[in-house]
Amino acid sequence: MNKQEFISTKSPIIGVTIVIALLFGAIIFMSKLFQLLHLPVGGQTIFISRLIFWLLLLATWAYATKLEGQKLILWKEKDYNFWFYPLSIIGMFFLIAFSAAILGLIVKIFHLETESVAIKRMIKIFKNNYALLLFTAVTAGITEEVLFRGYIQPRLEMYFKNPYIAIVVSSILFGLLHCTYGTVINILGPIFISLIFAVHYWKFKNLKILIFSHFLWDFVLLEIAIRR
């Protein structure tokens, strides 16, 4: 098997598996490490956890370029006229709001827990540290979109040879990454959002708009939360 055949068959799923393992491993490791060091959840631990995501992004870039022998982001970025960007943001936010309404219905039907102790704790910290709020939103927008849309989704499509499976699987993985927030809604919400973003990326091949939209969505939600 030559290098090109390795990249087109085995390499995609190997890389995706490694990245997912690192992401979930980092979450578990950070939690255990903070406990061992007796570090209370605060601005310092949140900052460190965000830095870990940047390091994981760097490690993924190194793996893609050095071991896979290809670009971190496989799909060539497409550019559009000015109106594409605001209309895309409005359209995606409308779909997210619609999915939020569906989730609200699910919560009522199944009496699901919506209060997240972890998120409440973070909001309390952000009220006294606005720079950390911004850093958290920027980190989520860039690292999560590059990893899940830029790296994972195209490689899953290469492996499954089906864009729809890639969209669904990458979205489920994205949702599960938020399991530490403690409620089912904190998993289902990101899955819905990821489905919207993943379909948009598959159709339009523009990662910049997703990075900005992800950042803006998180920032707006956090801004509203700290002002309640």
N, C-alpha and C positions, 0 to 999 in steps of 0.2 A: 504493500500500500504506500503510494507516494504522499508527499506532504499535503498536496491539494485534496486528495481523497480523504486524508485524516481530518482536515479542517471541515470538509463538507459532510462528514458522517459522524465521527465520534467526538470531535473536539467541541461542538456546540453544547451537547448535554453535559460533558465533563466540566466545562467552564461554568455553566449555569448551576450545576450541583455544587461546585466549589464556592461560588459566590453566595448562594443561598445558605450553605453550611456556615460560611464565615459570618453572614448577617445574623443568623439565629444564634450561632455560637458566641458572637460578640455581645448580644443582648444578655444571654445567660451568664457569660463571663463577667460582664460589668456588674451585674446584680450581685454575684457572689463576691467579687473583689471589693465592692463598696461595703458589703457586710463584714468581710474579714478585716478591712481597714477601719471599721466602725465610723464610716463616713455617712452622715445623715443626708437624705435627699435634699439638695439645695442647689444654689446657683453653680457651685463648683462641680458637682456631679453631673448636672445637666450639660454644662459646658464640655466636660470631658467626654460624655457620651456622644455629643455632636461631633467632636473632633475625631472620634473613632470612625464615624461614618465617612469623613473625609479621607481617613487613612485607608478604609476599605475601598473607596473609589480609586485611590492611587494604586492600591494593590491589584484591583481589577484591570486597570489600564496596563499595568506592568505584565500581567498574565496574558492579556489579549495581544499586546504588541510583541512580547518576547517569546511566549510559548505557543500561542495560537498562530502567531505570525500574521495578524491582521489588525485592522483598526478596532478600537474600543466600540465605536458606533458604526455599525455595518451599513445602515441605510444612508444614502447621500441626502443631505439636507436640502429641501426644496424651499425656495423663496417665493413670496407672493406679494401682491400689491398691499398698500396700506390698510385698506378696509378689511382684508382677510383677518387681520389680527384682532381688532376690537369685536368684529362679528363672531369670531371663533370663541373669544372669551365669554361674550354674552350667551352664545349658544350652549357652550359647555356648562356655564353656571346655571342656566335655565334647566338643563338636564339633571344637574346635581341637585338643584332645589326640588325637582320632580321626584328624584329618587329618594330624597330626604322625606318627602311626604309619604312615599310608599313605606319607608322604614318606620315612620311614625305610626302607620297603620299596623305594621307587623308588631310593633311594641305593644300596642293596645290589645291586639288579638291574643298574643302569647304572654302578655304581662311580663315583658323582659325588663331587666334592670338597665337603667340608663345613666345612673350616677357612677362616675369613675373617680375613685379616691385618688388615683395617680394623677389624673388630669386636674382635679381640684388643687392638688398640692403644687403642680406646675404653675397653674394660674396665679396662685398666691405668691409664688416666687417672681413671676413675670411682672406683677404689679409694682414690685420694688426694683426691677431690673429690666428696663425697656430694651437696652442693648442686647440682652440675652434673648428676649422675645424675637427681635429682628434676626439675630444670628440663627436661632432655631428655625424660623420660617425660611430663611435663605438656604440653610443646610438641607432642609426637607425638599425644597423646590429643586435644587441642583442635584444633590446626591441620589435621591430616590428616583427622580425622572431619568437621569443618565443610567443608573443601574437597572431599573426595571423596564423602562421603555427603550433606552438606547442600547443596553447590552443584552438583557435577558430575553425580551420579546422577539427580536429578530432571530436569535439563535434557537429559540423554541420553535419558531416557524420553520427554520431550516431542518430541525430534527423531526418534527411531526409532519412536515410538508403540508401544513394546514394552518392558515392564519387565524382561524376562529378558535382552534384548540390553544394556540399560542396566546391569544388574547385572554381566554378564560383562565388558563393555568397561571399565567403571569399575574393576573388580577387576584386570584385566590391566594397566591404566595404573598402578594403585596398586603392583602388583608390580614393574613396570619402574622405578618411581621408586627402588627399592632396589637397582638394578643396580650401584651404586658399591661395594657391599660385597664384590663380587668373585666370588660363586659362584652357580650356578643355583639352589641351594636357598634362597639369600637373596632370590630372586625368586619362586620357587614358594610358599614359606612365606607371604609376605604376600598372594599371590593367593588362597590357600585361606582365610586369615583374612578377607580383604576380601569374599570371596563370602559367608561366614557373616554378617558385619556388614551387608552390603548387602541380603541377603534379610531379615534382621531389621528393618532400617530400612524397607524397602518394605512389609513386613507390618504393623509396629506404629507406624511414624511417630514414634519417640521417639529423638531424637539424644543426649539426656543420658546414657542408659544405655550408648550406644556410646562416648561420650567417656570415661566412667568405666572401662568395660571395657577399652578400648584402653590407657588410662593404666595400669590395674592389671596387665594382661598384660605390658606392657613393663617396668614397675617390678619385678614379681616375677622376670622373666627376668634383668634386670640385677642385682637383689639376689642371686640365686643365683650368677650369674657372678662377681661380685666376691668372693664368699665361698669360692670353690673353691680 
